[in-house]
Structure formats: structure tokens, C-alpha cells
Amino acid sequence: MIIELKANSTPKDAIRQIKEKEYCEKLRSEAVGRILMVGMNYQTDTKEHQCIIEEA
């Protein structure tokens, strides 16, 4: 599982960063099964969070 946290952004931006920086490719040789990408965002003004999960 790869988790990317953002503040005042979007969970999609977090997933995009995981893909652009190729974090999954760096783990593929060590992964035992599926790799999940978790993008989380926290809005500091509203104190709300959002999360999306995708399989790599």
C-alpha cells in the first residue's frame, strides 16, 4: 500500500503524484500481491478529509 497525503488539494492529485513519481514501480519487485494507491486530502479550513483508493 502506498499512501500519499495532501493538504488543501485533492485525493486525485495525491494519486497523480504516486503515478508520476513511479512509486509503484519501485515496489513491484518486493510486492507480494496487489499494490493499492491511497490518496488522502485534508482541508485545513473545513477540517474535512477525502480519500480515494485505486489498485495499481
ABEGO torsion letter per residue (X at the ends): XBBBBBBGBBAAAAAAAAAAAGAAAAAAAABBEBBBBBBBBBBAAAGBBBBBBBBX
